[in-house]
Amino acid sequence: MTMSAKRNYYAELMKASTWLRQEQSDARRIWFESHDMAHRAQFLFRFEMLLKGLVCFGNPANHPGNIVRRVPVAEKSWDVEMELLVSSLRTLCEQGRRLCNSTDCAFDFERFIDSFQTSDLLRTDIMRRSLEQDTPNQSLALMVSVLDNLLETANTLLLSGAISYHVFSSVIALVQREIHRSLYFNPLAIFDFRSEYDAISSQIIVDILPSIDSHTAQRVTTMTQLSLFRLLHYIDIIETEDVARNGFGPLFSYLALLHSDGLAFSEFYVSGSAKWMSEGFSRGYKTLSAAHVKQQYDELNLEFVGLKSLRELLMSAGHQLRLELKKVFEHLLPSIDEVQDPDDLMTTIHLSMNAFRSFLQNTVVLIAREYQTDINGDAIFADFTSDITRSVRLRRDIWMFQKILQAFIAKANDALRTADQWVGTDTVNFIQTFVSYFRSMGYQLLRYSDYAQFDRFIMLVERLRDEDALESQHLVPIIAECEAFYHHLDTLFHNISHREELQHIDFDKHDAATTLKLFLGAT
């Protein structure tokens, strides 16, 4: 069911917006193109993502730090978080004024109100005009005016004593409400990509997308690649944020944004993309008559196989993304209250972002290889991860999966010794958990390992969802296959350890064990 007429979903997304009407989209484009600011795309991106990041910062779940050690929301003071909020608001006001044409800015009207004694009738008329959003500039001016008011309010609240979460979250709620009211500057939608700053930087990826024959695969792949490049863009602004000038507020807002959108994208990769693919394939299939189905069987089957492969890769990538976020935000980065040395914090952030960038870049390349197998990562990214980093990561992941298999084999062997059949909720949950583990990391490992019995092992794992597979006579061959695969991984682990780039790099078992613990909690 390939496309009879080629479409280019990427080009379509870059021309339109999911939340702006066409006339508003055109007006915003004209406003942006007429702006003479240097690096205007990057500046607008920082401004709009700081708006979104500040809202994300209002959710404590997006703050770094170990969840187990966190003080309950109602029991802690939110003074530090309010100070960070204030520095973010201050930066937003400064950035907004630079983006806005001052002759049309609403805060000029407010200065007029403050400077002169005017009648209530005139003041009402001035206020009415200041609320107009007929142009992008008016919309931006109105937002800056309100943010300036909120900045003054938050500053005053800081002087009043201990800040409760209710006070902190109330200010955030006011910011969020104002963003939602903006007709031209509302970046809160998850999958709204903007032509001003979301264009994919790799021409190789841009060329691949419209060449994908399947409508459904092209749509899902386009959204996935755009989201991965968006996350990479977040990392860029995190690493280049001017903390000395803006304070730490914007930095923590951008980190909160990375966490929030990362989780949302992860959910799309794991389940949303599968729904898109299922519905898209089914929709096209239902339009065909029985005769056409017979005529196009080979074509339909080819598309189905391609969608299945893409779905498995995205599911693995989604689980891995959630794991990487968990590792960065709960293990590597300290909580806001635990920050002692700003320099140490920045060093930790840079190290964690480098590792996260490596994962995202590798995922971009893996997805591209679904359609062009000979792609080299260096051709897509100038700073593509070194062979050393990739080998270290692969060795760690193989060790982790060995441990998961080892636990399953031990559980299964114990069941054979104690009963003819596994029974009880705990047993069934263990099996389902094992299947989830394999789905979330095993598929990507198998792509690397070139295991000869890959398809057979996939079927084996799927069988574990069937309660009949838990009977002892069925467990014996399942255990044997798992043991064979365990030994294959063990051989692969040692082969990778002997690669030239790892000759002088010892295996970090502590890091691998910590990552495995995080993985078990994230899946």
ZAGU-302529 format. One record per residue (C-alpha): residue number from 1; z, x, y. Coordinates in Angstrom, 3 decimals. Layout:
  nr        z        x        y
 NUM        Z        X        Y
...
END
This chain:
  nr        z        x        y
   1    0.000    0.000    0.000
   2   -1.082    2.612    2.466
   3   -1.974    1.667    5.980
   4   -5.352    0.104    6.533
   5   -5.069    0.988   10.218
   6   -3.125    4.074   11.222
   7   -0.087    3.603   13.423
   8    1.974    6.151   15.264
   9    5.553    4.918   15.441
  10    6.667    8.046   17.238
  11    4.158    7.523   20.053
  12    5.157    3.852   20.274
  13    8.850    4.697   20.568
  14    8.153    7.245   23.271
  15    6.298    4.622   25.327
  16    8.812    1.785   25.158
  17   12.520    1.024   25.093
  18   14.423   -1.354   22.879
  19   16.620   -2.570   25.740
  20   14.403   -2.446   28.862
  21   11.766   -5.037   29.692
  22    8.301   -3.580   30.207
  23    8.426   -3.871   33.990
  24   11.858   -2.212   34.042
  25   10.638    0.542   31.730
  26    7.645    1.168   34.024
  27    9.884    1.231   37.103
  28   12.259    3.698   35.500
  29    9.352    5.938   34.451
  30    7.937    5.945   37.998
  31   11.391    6.675   39.422
  32   11.879    9.566   36.982
  33    8.425   11.092   37.524
  34    8.798   10.943   41.294
  35   12.097   12.841   41.193
  36   11.691   16.408   42.457
  37   14.875   17.765   40.850
  38   14.475   20.917   38.770
  39   15.063   20.346   35.036
  40   15.298   16.621   35.717
  41   14.961   15.626   32.037
  42   17.935   17.749   30.976
  43   19.966   16.583   33.980
  44   19.295   12.905   33.248
  45   20.135   13.470   29.585
  46   23.471   15.049   30.460
  47   24.286   12.197   32.840
  48   23.421    9.342   30.482
  49   24.982   11.003   27.455
  50   28.161   11.662   29.430
  51   28.247    7.946   30.234
  52   27.970    7.169   26.538
  53   30.286   10.014   25.540
  54   33.033    8.792   27.854
  55   32.954    5.405   26.107
  56   33.095    7.171   22.725
  57   36.036    9.246   23.995
  58   37.901    5.972   24.505
  59   38.081    5.624   20.710
  60   40.778    7.970   19.313
  61   38.863    8.118   16.021
  62   36.309   10.301   17.829
  63   38.898   12.861   18.924
  64   39.124   16.144   16.999
  65   42.138   17.037   14.895
  66   43.602   16.293   11.493
  67   44.083   12.519   11.167
  68   47.156   12.938    8.950
  69   49.002   14.959   11.613
  70   48.138   12.686   14.541
  71   50.913   10.953   16.424
  72   50.519    7.139   16.298
  73   48.621    5.776   19.292
  74   51.542    3.751   20.617
  75   54.018    6.638   20.378
  76   52.246    9.359   22.336
  77   51.630    9.979   26.002
  78   47.981    9.811   27.061
  79   48.359   11.937   30.191
  80   46.130   14.757   28.885
  81   43.446   12.309   27.789
  82   43.584   10.622   31.195
  83   43.150   13.999   32.895
  84   40.075   14.616   30.729
  85   38.792   11.157   31.619
  86   39.235   11.932   35.313
  87   37.234   15.159   35.058
  88   34.461   13.285   33.238
  89   34.388   10.581   35.923
  90   34.292   13.215   38.649
  91   31.354   14.948   36.965
  92   29.538   11.631   36.488
  93   29.895   10.810   40.190
  94   28.577   14.233   41.182
  95   25.643   14.017   38.783
  96   24.861   10.439   39.783
  97   24.729   11.317   43.463
  98   22.319   14.155   42.724
  99   20.065   11.801   40.775
 100   20.261    9.051   43.394
 101   18.312    8.802   46.635
 102   21.198    8.847   49.137
 103   19.404    6.597   51.639
 104   19.649    3.754   49.143
 105   23.081    4.428   47.681
 106   25.700    1.744   47.600
 107   28.492    4.175   48.440
 108   26.887    4.583   51.892
 109   27.543    0.884   52.438
 110   31.145    1.388   51.392
 111   31.567    4.186   53.906
 112   30.216    1.780   56.501
 113   32.815   -0.809   55.504
 114   35.593    1.746   55.699
 115   34.459    3.089   59.073
 116   34.022   -0.096   61.092
 117   35.866   -3.288   61.690
 118   33.422   -5.968   60.526
 119   33.585   -9.697   60.068
 120   34.186  -11.128   56.636
 121   30.718  -12.662   56.748
 122   29.087   -9.287   57.339
 123   31.272   -7.601   54.740
 124   30.258  -10.250   52.187
 125   26.589   -9.708   52.975
 126   26.960   -5.937   52.642
 127   28.738   -6.368   49.308
 128   26.000   -8.687   48.056
 129   23.309   -6.159   48.951
 130   25.278   -3.344   47.313
 131   25.232   -5.250   43.993
 132   21.445   -5.557   43.879
 133   19.583   -3.764   41.074
 134   15.984   -4.375   42.059
 135   15.119   -0.689   41.570
 136   16.429    2.111   39.353
 137   17.840    3.816   42.433
 138   19.825    0.737   43.430
 139   21.086    0.390   39.858
 140   22.194    4.016   39.799
 141   23.787    3.760   43.241
 142   25.805    0.742   42.162
 143   27.036    2.528   39.052
 144   28.056    5.634   41.024
 145   29.921    3.439   43.496
 146   31.944    1.742   40.750
 147   32.597    5.032   38.937
 148   33.884    6.444   42.208
 149   36.291    3.501   42.491
 150   37.472    4.052   38.928
 151   37.944    7.754   39.615
 152   40.291    6.942   42.507
 153   42.153    4.441   40.314
 154   42.554    6.865   37.409
 155   43.750    9.631   39.738
 156   46.385    7.312   41.173
 157   47.508    6.227   37.709
 158   48.053    9.873   36.759
 159   50.556   10.197   39.573
 160   52.505    7.149   38.417
 161   54.090    8.731   35.345
 162   53.449    8.664   31.596
 163   50.130    7.094   30.683
 164   50.094    4.659   27.762
 165   47.129    4.099   25.520
 166   46.768    0.620   26.999
 167   46.271    2.067   30.482
 168   43.901    4.776   29.239
 169   41.797    2.347   27.195
 170   41.697   -0.165   30.068
 171   39.980    2.367   32.336
 172   37.513    3.176   29.549
 173   36.833   -0.540   29.077
 174   35.981   -0.874   32.773
 175   33.551    2.048   32.495
 176   31.945    0.492   29.427
 177   31.613   -2.882   31.143
 178   29.866   -1.298   34.112
 179   27.428    0.548   31.862
 180   26.562   -2.679   30.072
 181   25.904   -4.333   33.435
 182   23.456   -1.645   34.493
 183   19.847   -2.806   34.278
 184   18.356    0.690   34.178
 185   21.057    3.096   32.972
 186   22.614    1.795   29.770
 187   22.491    4.470   27.023
 188   24.981    2.755   24.689
 189   22.407    1.523   22.149
 190   22.473    3.672   18.999
 191   18.772    3.864   18.184
 192   17.217    3.740   21.650
 193   15.235    6.921   22.151
 194   13.897    7.764   25.610
 195   10.630    9.482   26.454
 196   12.328   11.365   29.314
 197   14.409   13.533   27.002
 198   13.967   12.573   23.336
 199   10.501   14.000   22.706
 200   10.601   16.069   19.504
 201   10.262   19.734   20.429
 202    8.397   20.767   17.261
 203    4.649   20.055   17.297
 204    4.622   20.456   13.508
 205    6.970   17.480   13.118
 206    5.071   15.474   15.750
 207    1.827   16.034   13.814
 208    3.370   15.145   10.442
 209    4.763   11.748   11.481
 210    1.486    9.866   12.137
 211   -0.076   11.448    9.031
 212    2.364    9.607    6.731
 213    0.292    6.908    5.007
 214    3.046    4.417    4.257
 215    4.014    2.202    7.187
 216    7.557    2.012    5.889
 217    7.968    5.721    5.186
 218    6.550    6.646    8.593
 219    8.918    4.281   10.394
 220   12.023    5.499    8.550
 221   11.052    9.171    8.792
 222   10.335    8.866   12.519
 223   13.729    7.324   13.232
 224   15.443    9.919   11.052
 225   13.773   12.910   12.690
 226   14.389   11.529   16.185
 227   18.077   11.051   15.367
 228   18.396   14.578   13.940
 229   16.790   16.109   17.026
 230   19.110   13.967   19.191
 231   22.135   15.447   17.390
 232   20.715   18.937   17.883
 233   20.340   18.114   21.585
 234   24.023   17.110   21.682
 235   24.959   20.496   20.276
 236   22.870   22.200   22.970
 237   24.710   20.455   25.802
 238   28.090   21.052   24.152
 239   27.418   24.779   23.924
 240   26.111   25.037   27.490
 241   28.656   22.797   29.208
 242   30.064   24.428   32.350
 243   33.784   24.080   31.637
 244   34.741   26.335   34.543
 245   33.059   23.954   36.987
 246   33.514   20.533   35.371
 247   36.739   20.943   33.429
 248   37.164   20.045   29.755
 249   36.624   16.295   30.174
 250   32.818   16.303   29.756
 251   33.090   18.711   26.826
 252   35.437   16.411   24.880
 253   33.284   13.404   25.827
 254   30.185   15.112   24.418
 255   32.120   16.009   21.262
 256   33.202   12.378   20.894
 257   29.563   11.344   21.307
 258   28.458   13.777   18.593
 259   31.051   12.349   16.215
 260   30.289    8.702   16.989
 261   26.502    8.904   16.807
 262   26.682   11.282   13.846
 263   28.610    8.686   11.839
 264   26.207    5.939   12.917
 265   23.184    8.012   11.887
 266   24.894    8.891    8.602
 267   25.313    5.195    7.845
 268   21.619    4.641    8.560
 269   20.566    7.460    6.237
 270   22.778    6.214    3.394
 271   22.222    2.452    3.547
 272   20.185    1.309    6.557
 273   17.114    3.355    5.666
 274   17.192    2.028    2.087
 275   17.195   -1.531    3.421
 276   14.281   -0.748    5.745
 277   12.302    0.770    2.867
 278   13.058   -2.066    0.472
 279   12.155   -4.764    2.980
 280    9.061   -2.924    4.202
 281    7.664   -2.320    0.719
 282    8.474   -5.867   -0.373
 283    6.886   -7.365    2.744
 284    3.627   -5.529    2.140
 285    3.649   -6.284   -1.588
 286    4.074  -10.032   -1.025
 287    0.900  -10.180    1.088
 288   -1.215   -9.112   -1.894
 289   -2.736  -11.455   -4.436
 290   -2.349  -10.768   -8.157
 291   -5.879   -9.380   -8.240
 292   -5.192   -7.031   -5.344
 293   -1.957   -5.858   -6.960
 294   -3.911   -4.903  -10.063
 295   -6.602   -3.165   -8.007
 296   -4.079   -1.230   -5.917
 297   -1.542   -0.513   -8.668
 298   -1.919    3.276   -8.522
 299   -1.629    3.228   -4.735
 300    1.421    0.960   -4.869
 301    3.079    3.126   -7.481
 302    2.417    6.269   -5.444
 303    4.032    4.709   -2.377
 304    7.006    3.512   -4.437
 305    7.594    7.012   -5.850
 306    7.389    8.498   -2.353
 307    9.838    5.968   -0.914
 308   12.241    6.533   -3.802
 309   12.190   10.295   -3.227
 310   12.718    9.819    0.520
 311   15.557    7.387   -0.072
 312   17.390    9.809   -2.369
 313   16.988   12.662    0.088
 314   18.230   10.567    3.025
 315   21.174    9.284    1.007
 316   22.169   12.856    0.202
 317   21.651   13.917    3.829
 318   23.776   11.005    5.055
 319   26.717   11.881    2.828
 320   26.385   15.550    3.741
 321   26.304   14.670    7.449
 322   29.539   12.721    7.100
 323   31.077   15.692    5.303
 324   29.975   18.128    8.016
 325   31.442   15.883   10.715
 326   34.691   15.601    8.805
 327   34.883   19.356    8.376
 328   34.178   20.084   12.059
 329   36.400   17.398   13.566
 330   39.309   17.321   11.104
 331   39.439   20.887    9.855
 332   37.877   23.297   12.354
 333   38.563   21.795   15.781
 334   42.171   21.401   16.955
 335   43.480   18.142   18.340
 336   43.636   17.782   22.109
 337   47.431   18.153   22.080
 338   47.246   21.357   20.003
 339   44.936   23.300   22.318
 340   46.806   26.398   23.497
 341   44.171   28.880   24.620
 342   40.956   27.560   26.255
 343   39.070   30.712   25.235
 344   40.083   30.265   21.595
 345   38.972   26.631   21.787
 346   35.535   27.584   23.109
 347   35.139   30.232   20.403
 348   36.022   27.680   17.720
 349   33.611   25.136   19.184
 350   30.737   27.634   19.245
 351   31.362   28.715   15.646
 352   31.593   25.140   14.374
 353   28.500   24.050   16.331
 354   26.490   26.956   14.914
 355   27.321   25.852   11.370
 356   26.564   22.230   12.221
 357   23.229   23.183   13.809
 358   22.317   25.045   10.624
 359   22.870   21.912    8.550
 360   20.856   19.686   10.907
 361   17.934   22.111   11.103
 362   17.824   22.446    7.337
 363   17.799   18.647    6.983
 364   14.870   18.372    9.411
 365   12.942   20.898    7.293
 366   13.794   19.204    3.978
 367   12.521   15.855    5.253
 368    9.352   17.472    6.612
 369    8.753   19.021    3.186
 370    8.551   15.552    1.702
 371    5.091   15.438    3.264
 372    4.149   19.112    3.652
 373    5.759   21.219    0.969
 374    4.808   24.632    2.349
 375    6.572   24.239    5.703
 376    8.685   27.185    6.775
 377   11.795   26.487    8.815
 378   11.020   29.397   11.134
 379    7.844   27.600   12.213
 380    9.883   24.586   13.362
 381   12.923   26.268   14.892
 382   12.909   29.624   16.651
 383   16.590   30.034   15.726
 384   16.289   28.684   12.191
 385   19.240   29.557    9.985
 386   19.085   32.947    8.329
 387   18.668   33.383    4.576
 388   22.264   34.583    4.480
 389   23.662   31.353    5.900
 390   21.535   29.171    3.637
 391   22.484   31.149    0.534
 392   26.191   31.083    1.418
 393   26.038   27.327    1.866
 394   24.095   26.726   -1.354
 395   26.484   28.899   -3.364
 396   29.447   26.972   -1.961
 397   27.881   23.578   -2.733
 398   27.040   24.593   -6.305
 399   30.652   25.684   -6.842
 400   31.851   22.333   -5.474
 401   29.609   20.346   -7.779
 402   30.725   22.448  -10.744
 403   34.297   21.415  -10.017
 404   33.308   17.750   -9.881
 405   31.474   18.020  -13.206
 406   34.411   19.909  -14.698
 407   36.781   17.077  -13.749
 408   34.479   14.471  -15.252
 409   34.045   16.410  -18.505
 410   37.808   16.841  -18.844
 411   38.392   13.140  -18.231
 412   35.718   12.148  -20.735
 413   36.978   14.524  -23.446
 414   40.524   13.259  -22.945
 415   39.275    9.691  -23.399
 416   37.638   10.611  -26.712
 417   40.909   12.023  -28.002
 418   43.045    9.037  -26.989
 419   40.941    5.935  -27.605
 420   37.626    4.592  -28.829
 421   36.795    3.231  -25.401
 422   37.813    3.786  -21.807
 423   39.674    0.846  -20.410
 424   41.383   -0.067  -17.206
 425   40.518   -0.142  -13.525
 426   41.332    3.542  -12.999
 427   38.743    4.612  -15.548
 428   35.982    2.461  -14.111
 429   36.833    3.664  -10.598
 430   36.643    7.272  -11.754
 431   33.156    6.695  -13.177
 432   31.944    4.961  -10.024
 433   33.418    7.733   -7.912
 434   31.661   10.352  -10.011
 435   28.341    8.553   -9.530
 436   28.956    8.506   -5.776
 437   29.703   12.235   -5.789
 438   26.505   12.992   -7.635
 439   24.451   10.784   -5.353
 440   25.904   12.351   -2.225
 441   25.432   16.004   -3.107
 442   23.879   16.403   -6.553
 443   20.371   15.343   -5.607
 444   20.050   17.938   -2.877
 445   21.394   20.637   -5.194
 446   18.955   19.706   -7.916
 447   16.072   20.037   -5.481
 448   17.108   23.647   -5.053
 449   17.936   24.409   -8.673
 450   14.641   23.334  -10.205
 451   16.489   22.005  -13.230
 452   13.998   21.208  -16.021
 453   15.815   18.052  -17.097
 454   16.266   16.682  -13.584
 455   14.948   13.187  -14.335
 456   16.964   12.987  -17.513
 457   20.168   13.856  -15.697
 458   19.428   11.269  -12.978
 459   19.093    8.606  -15.680
 460   22.281    9.844  -17.304
 461   24.267    9.443  -14.101
 462   22.806    5.991  -13.499
 463   23.884    4.964  -16.995
 464   27.487    5.626  -16.039
 465   27.405    2.431  -14.008
 466   27.025    0.528  -17.261
 467   30.311   -0.222  -18.989
 468   28.587    0.219  -22.355
 469   28.237    3.909  -21.516
 470   32.024    4.189  -21.575
 471   32.159    3.541  -25.321
 472   33.042    6.632  -27.306
 473   29.770    6.805  -29.263
 474   27.878    6.920  -25.971
 475   30.236    9.360  -24.308
 476   29.480   12.209  -26.715
 477   25.840   12.786  -25.631
 478   26.791   12.187  -21.998
 479   29.459   14.884  -22.166
 480   27.026   17.261  -23.881
 481   24.446   16.761  -21.135
 482   27.044   17.273  -18.407
 483   28.260   20.465  -20.086
 484   24.680   21.756  -20.317
 485   24.133   21.051  -16.662
 486   27.477   22.676  -15.794
 487   26.382   25.898  -17.519
 488   23.045   25.738  -15.714
 489   24.874   25.508  -12.381
 490   27.096   28.391  -13.416
 491   24.030   30.542  -14.071
 492   22.519   29.446  -10.782
 493   25.770   30.307   -8.957
 494   25.723   33.876  -10.300
 495   21.992   34.285   -9.615
 496   22.468   33.277   -5.995
 497   25.468   35.593   -5.686
 498   23.213   38.495   -6.684
 499   20.632   37.749   -4.003
 500   20.005   40.710   -1.734
 501   21.345   38.939    1.362
 502   24.679   38.236   -0.399
 503   25.262   41.651   -1.942
 504   28.103   42.476    0.437
 505   29.411   38.940    1.050
 506   32.218   37.805   -1.251
 507   32.476   34.162   -2.247
 508   34.997   32.369   -0.028
 509   36.790   30.234   -2.572
 510   39.372   29.038   -0.037
 511   36.677   27.652    2.263
 512   34.881   26.082   -0.704
 513   38.085   24.438   -1.939
 514   38.888   23.143    1.545
 515   35.378   21.733    1.890
 516   35.621   20.124   -1.543
 517   38.886   18.455   -0.560
 518   37.243   17.104    2.584
 519   34.232   16.009    0.552
 520   36.344   14.057   -1.917
 521   37.989   12.263    0.985
 522   34.685   11.541    2.767
 523   32.707   10.089   -0.132
END
